[in-house]
Amino acid sequence: MSTSMQINQDDINKAVWAACDTFRGVISADTYKDFILTMLFLKYISDVYKDDYNRLVQQYGDNPELIHAMMSKQRFVLPEGASFWGLYEKRYEPGNGERIDKALHAIEEANGSKLKNVFQDISFNTDRLGQEKQKNDLLRHLLEDFGKDILNLSTERVGSLDIIGNAYEYLIKHFAAGSGATAGEYYTPPEVSTLLATVLEPGEGDDICDPCTGSGSLLLKCGAMVRKNSGSKKYALYGQEAIGSTWALAKMNMFLHGEDNHKIEWGDTIRNPLLLDKDGKGLLHFDVVTANPPFSLDKWGHDDASNDPFGRFRRGVPPKTKGDYAFITHMIETLKPETGRMAVVVPHGVLFRASSEGKIRQQLIEENLLDTVIGLPEKLFFGTGIPAAILVFKKQKTDKNVLFIDASREFKSGKNQNQLTEENIQKVIDTYKARESVDKYAYLASFDEIKETDFNLNIPRYVDTFEEEAEIDLVAVRTERLQLKSEMQSLEAEMESYLKELGYGA
């Protein structure tokens, strides 16, 4: 196929976003996002499967048994009638919703553990799409949108997985932008993911974990960074996600980025951690751990925390209505003793709240685990306008200092969301690596200085951003005022003479 037939990123992004028009005004974006993202995944694996089948027919056309045997060893196996194209051909017949659900179930069954339960939280045969006729029409339109030539996702036309993966990320980002409070459940803005991954420097051979995986973007960013910096694909991605539909997004996201070497579990990380060693009694340990957990989560599992079989809360049990330190201490306990390093996004209250949180914070600092505190601008995250911070912890530190970086005032302003520019990110990275104080931007605090503040990590206590106002020269101000008064009097007189000329004078 000629290169002119190849698809580009913009075209595919516009085409998948246009497919949402079928649902707009009928159901909320929060509901239809799962339909669109699942259909993109189904279309991609169907086009690749069709491609492979046609190629084998050209090679072994007279040997259907051999072709069948070879197709059963493809990356994804599609049972007969369960591909996108089987559904597309029957789109005018009643029962589109039921047919799509059956096809997804059959694909799950045919692909063993790889796709186990991935589609169980999504049903196209739902009353949320209206009565049977309306539902059938909507789903016919959806199949037709994805059946257009522009969305031919065959390997030859698309060129690489990046384009498909990027389109998936594009959709997730746009859905997050319109999802309000729920967006934080599954999406970390790409600039923040880049900052986290760059700070952690994941490398060849690393085991990388996100215990609050969301849609998987942060893990994928870490994987991409290993490949970029080392040229190696020797690393493993691990994660856990509590919300079933979000876990399914993460699984599909991994496959669409070619990340087949992943282990992402579905369940509540605090109440029921599932990334365990072989005998199931200890937590798995990782070189890199990173997350953007839910901010100050209520009902996080406080009641059972004091009896935690993994001893994660030995420094103290976080408050019932604020789970921030539950996630932080879970992450700390999953770090490898020699190489372990982690970066976590937190609300600012984590830096200074007292009581049980204050005691946990003090112990983490006394154990010399805290490495850096980075203050971020407000309105960076979908679903919340509050400014956040990044805490960096390391198992093996070379000093007892903590670096404070106040990056809260440098960003690209946006109407609903602010953004970190490449320059903003680079400045944070350069400062982080130099590990020195920078006037009005960063401060390297000693353990004793932090102890003096009762282990309060509030950034303004360390980074002085106060700008002195210029002194006012009162004599110059008085002279200017008298000059303006004199000019005003002459203008008044001039105006008076014009009015007299026009016959308005007294």
N, C-alpha and C positions, 0 to 999 in steps of 0.2 A: 504494500500500500504506500502511496506517495506521502511525503511528509506533510503536504498540504492537507491531507485527509486527517492528520493527527489533531487531536483535540488540545486546546490549551486550557490553563487553569481558570481563567475568567469565564470562558464559555461554559464549562461544566458547573462552576459556582452559580452562574446566572440560571442555568437550566434546572438545577436541583432546587434553587430558591423559588423559581417560577412554579414548580410542582406543588408548592404549598398553597398556591391560589385556589386549588380545588377545595381546601378546607377553610380558608379565611372567611370569616363571617358566619361560619356554620358551627365550628367548635373552637375552643381556645388553643393557642399555640402550645401550651403546656400539655394538652391532650394529643394534638396531632404530631408533635415532634417525634414521638416513638414510631408512628406510622411511616413518616418520611425517612427517618434514619434506617429503619428495618428494611424498607423497600429499596433503598440505595444499596444496602448490603446484599440483599437477595439478587438485585439486578447485576451487581458486580460478579458474584460467584456464578451466576447463570451465564453471563457473557463469556467468562473465562472457560467455563465447562464446555459451552457450545464450541468455542474456538478450538479447544483441545480435541473434542470429538471430531470436528471437521478435519483437523490435521491428521488424526489417526485413520479416518476413512480414506483420505488421499493416499496414505502409506499402505494400509492393510485392508482395502475395501472388500477383498474377497474372503476376509476372515473375521466375521462378526464376533465370534467367541473370544478371539484374542483382543479385539477392540474393547469388548465388555470387561474383560479381565483387567486390561490396562486402565480403563476409566474408573474402576473400583479402587485404584491406588492413587487417584488424583488428590490434590490438597484438600478439596471438599468434594464429597460424593453427593450427587443429586439423584434421588430415585425418579423413576419415570413419572412424568406428569407433575412433578413437584418443582420444576424450575419456573423462573419468571415467565418464560415463553409459553409454557403449558397453561399458565393462568391467563396470560394475555390472549391466547387463542379463544378462550371460553368467556371472555369479558362481557359479552352481550347476553350470556345465559344467566338465569337467576342463581343466587347463592355465591356471589363473589367472596363475601366475608368468610363463609364457612370453608370455601375452597382454599383461600389463602392460609387460614389457620391450619387446615389439614396438611397443606404443603410444608409449612414451617415445622410442624410436628414431625413429619416424615423426614425432613432434612436433619433435625435434631437426632432422631433415631439412627439414621444412616451414618452419622459422623461420630458416634460413640462419645467419649468423654470430652472431645474437642468442643462440641457445641451443646453439651448437656445443659438443659434448663434455660438456655439463652433466650428462647422465645416464649417461655411460660408466662411471663408477665405482660405479654402483648397479645391483644385479640382484635383482629380486624372485624370480627363478627359481633360487634358491640352496639347496643342501643344508643350509645353516645353519638353515633353517626346518623341517628334518626330511624324512621320506619324502614321496613325492608326495601321498598322501591328506592327511596332516597339514598339509603346506604349502598345499594347495588350500583346506582348511578355514580355516586361519589368515587367508589372504588374502581369503577370502569374508567373514569377520568384519570384517576391516579395511575392505573396501569398504562393508559395511553400516553400520559406525560412521560413516564419512564421508558416507554417503548419508542419514543421519538429517536430519529437518527443521531441527534446531537448527544443523546445519552447512550450511545453505543460504547460500552466500556471494555471492549475486547483489548487484550494485551497489546496487539499490534497498533491499535488506534490510540490507546492511552499512553503507552510507552513505559510507564513505571507506576509502582504503587503510590508514589508520592502524590500524584494528582488526585487519586481516589481518596487517600487519607486526608489530604488538604481540604478536599471538598466536604468531607465528613466533619472536619474541625470547623470549617467555615459555617456549616449549618449549626453545629453545637453553639458556636459563639453567638450567632444571630438569635437562636432560640433563648440563650441566656440573657441577651440584651432585653428581650421582651418578657422575661419570666418573673421579674420583680424578686420578691423575697426568696423564691425557691431556687433561683439561679446558683446561689452559693453552694447548693447541695451537690452540684455536679461539674462546676466549671471554675478554673483558675485562669485569670487573664494571661495570655501568652507572654507578655512582658515580665510578669511576676514569675512565671515558670522559668523563663530564660535566666532571670536573676538568681533564683534558687539553684538551678542546675549549674550555673557558672560558678557560684560560690562553692558548691560541693565537689566540683571537678570529678565526676564519676569516670572511672578508667577501665581499661581492659581487665576482664576477669572479675569485676565487681558484681556483688549481689545487691540489687537496688530495690527498695521497698517504699510504697506509699500506703499506709494503713487506713487512709480515708480516700480511696482511689478516685471517686467521682467518675468522670467519663474517661479517665486514664491519660489526660493530656500531659500532666506533670511527669509521669513515668516515661511517656513517649519522648518528651523533651530530653530527659536524662539519657535514654538510649541513643537518641540522635547525637548527643554531645560526645558519647563514647566513640561512636563511629567517626565523627568529625575529627576528634583529637587524636585517635589512635589508628583509625582505619580498620578497627577490629569489630567483629560482631560477637566477640566472646564476652558476654555479660548476661545476667538473668534478671528479669523484671518480676517482682512480686507485689501483691496488693490485696486489700480487703475492702469491701464496700457493703454497707448495710442495706441500702435501698435496692430492691430487686431489679427494677427497670433501669436504674443507673448502672448497676453491675453489668447488665446486658449490653448497655451502650459501650462500656469499657471493653468488654470482650470483643464486640464487633470492631471497635476502634483499633484494638491491637492487631487483629487479623488484616484490617484494611491498610495498616502501616507495615505489614510484613513481619510483625513481631510475634512469631509463633512460639518463641521460647519464653512463655510467661505463665505465671501461676497466680490467678486472681480469684480469691474466694469470696463467697457471698455470705455475709453475716455481720453481726455487731462486734467491732474490734475490741471494745472495752468489756462487754459482758461475755463474749464468746470468741476469743482470738483463735483463728483457724490456721495460721501459719506456724505450724509446730514441728518439732523434730520427729525423728522416725518412731519413737515410742509414744509420741503424743503427750509427753509430760512436761516438756520444756518449750519455750518460745524459740523460733528460728532466729538466728542473728545475721545481721547484714552489714555490709561496708558503708552503704549510703541509705539513710532513711529521711524522707521528706514528705511533708503534707501541708494541706490547707484545711485543717479540721473545722467543723462547725463552730462558730464563735459562741462562747459561754453557753454551751448546751445544757438545757434543763433536763432532768430525768435521764442522766447519762449512765446510771447503774450504781449509784451511791450505796444503796442498801447492801449489796453483796461485796463491795470493794474491800472491806476490812478482812474478809475471808478469801481474798484472791489467791487461787492455787499457784499463781506464778510470782507472787510477792512483788507485784508492780507498785504497790502503794505503801511500801515500807517506810517511805519518808513522810507519810501522812496521807490522809484521805481528803481529796478536794471537796469543796462545799457541794451540797446537794443540787443546787441550781446553777452551778458553773463548772462545766466539765473540762475546761481548758487544760488544767494540770493533769487530768486523767490521761488525755492524749499525749501530753508532753512526757509524762513518766513512763507510759507504755512504750513510746518511741525510744527513750533512753535505754530501757531494759532490753531492747532488741538490737542494740549496737554491738558489733564485734569489739572485743576488748582492745585489740591493737590498732585496727584501721577505722573503727566506727566513727562516723561523723553525720550530723543531721542538721536540717534547717526546717523550721516550722513557722507558719504564719499565725499570729495571735492578735487578739484585741489588746489595746494598751493597758487595760486593767490588770492583765497578767504581770505587768512590770512593777506595779506598786500596791495591789490589794493586800491587806493584812490578814490576820487570823491564820487559818490552816494553809492558805496559799502562800502567805509570807514565810511560814516555816519550811514549806517545801522548797520555795525559791532560795532561802538561805542555805539549805543543805546542798542544793545543786551547785551553788557558788562555792561553798566550802569544799565540796568534792572536786573543785576546779574543772567542772564540765562545761560551764558557760564560756563561750569564746567571743561572741559578737552580738550586739543588739543594733538592728537597723530600723530606723523609723521611716515609714512609707507615707506618701501623700494620702489625703482623704479621697473618697469617691473612686478608688481604683477597682473595687470589687463590685460585681453585679449583685444587687439585692441588699447592699448596705452602703451607706455614705461614710461610715466611721473610718478614721485612719487606722491602719494596722501596723504591726511591727514584725520583723523576722528575727527569730532567735536562732543563733548558730551554736551548736554544742559539739564538742570533740572529746573522744575518749583519751587521746594522747595529746596534751597541749605542751608547748615549749616554754610557756611562762604562766604566771598567775594573774595576768591582767585581763581586763575585758574591754574590747573596743566598742565605743558607742558612735554610730553614724546617724546624723540627722538628715535624711534625704527627703524630708516631708515637704520642703518648699520648692523643689525642682521637678517640674512635670509639665506635660502639654495639657492645657486646659480643654475640657470638652463639656458640652451642654449637660449630658447625663453622666458620663464617665470621664474621669481624667486618665491620662496615659503616661507611662514612663517612656521617654524617647531612648534611642540607642546611646545618646550622649549621657543621659541621666544614669542609665544602667552601667555604662563604662566607668563613670566617675565613682559609683559605689564600689565596683569591682577593684578599681585601681587603689582606692582608699583602703578597702578590705585587705588587699595583698600587701600594701606598704606598712600597714599596722602602726601608723603614727598619727598624732593629733594634727588636725587641720583647723585653722581658725574658723569659727562659726559653722563648722561642718562635722568635725569628728574629734573625739577625745579618747585617749588610751588611759583608762582608769586602773589604778592598782587595787589589789584586794583590800588593802587598808582603807582606801578612799571609799570603796563600796560598803565596807563594814561600818564606817563612820555614819553612813546614811541609813543604818539599820537594814541594809541589803535592799534598799529601794532602787529600782532600775529606771525610774522615770527619766527619759532622755534629757529634758531641759536642766536637770540637776548636774549634768556632766558637760553637755554641749551648750555653751553660751551663745545664743543667736541674737542677743540684744544689740540693736543698732542705735548708737547715740544720735540724737537729732542735732542738726547744726545749730550753733548758738545764734540767737536773734540779735542783730545790731539795732537797738532801740533808737539810737540817734538817726541812723539811716532811714528807719521806718518813719520817724517823725518828719524828717525832711521830705520824704516822698509823699507823705500825707498832706503836708502844707502845699506842696507843688500841685497835687491833684485838686486840692480845694481852690487854689488860685485859677487853675484851668477851668474848673467847673463854673466859677463866678463869671469868667469872660464868656463862656459858652451861653450862660443864662442871659447875659447882657445882649449878646448877638441875637439870640432867639427873640428877645423882647423887641429889638429893632425890626426884625422881620415881621413880627405880628402887627406892629404899628403900621408898617407899609401896607399890609393887607387889610387894614381898617379894623383890626381887633384890639388895638391899644385902648387904654383908658382915656 
